[in-house]
Amino acid sequence: MGIKMNNSGNSYAEKFFRRLQEQIEIAQKENRPIKEYVQKQIELLEGSHDEFVLTAKSQGYNMNDPRVGEIEVRQYTAMKQLAEKIGLPVEKYDKLIHDVRVRVFGEENAKRFFKD
């Protein structure tokens, strides 16, 4: 059994995300603000994360499984990078990443391995 993420590129959310990225690129070329578009991308990623967690649980994955944690950390890292791009606080994402690492590896190992 493998954790599946929809990599088809055809879901509504993925198409919308790509469309937002195109709008960001156009806005940047025209020196217009991108904050609104990037915030929508973050919202999409947050929704995708929630969907991923529900799917993983429904497929019988333990939330302490390192594979689940790795995917969650990647998702939160992408959100953090987008937030940084538009000057939003990133502490929320740092905490979420830390919490996943503690959940998967335990407090001491998270400190030892990741020093966050």
Secondary structure, 3 states (H helix, E strand, C coil): CCCCCCCCCCCHHHHHHHHHHHHHHHHHHCCCCCHHHHHHHHHHHHHHHHHHHHHHHHCCCCCCCHHHHHHHHHHHHHHHHHHHHCCCCCHHHHHHHHHHHHHHHCHHHHHHHHCC
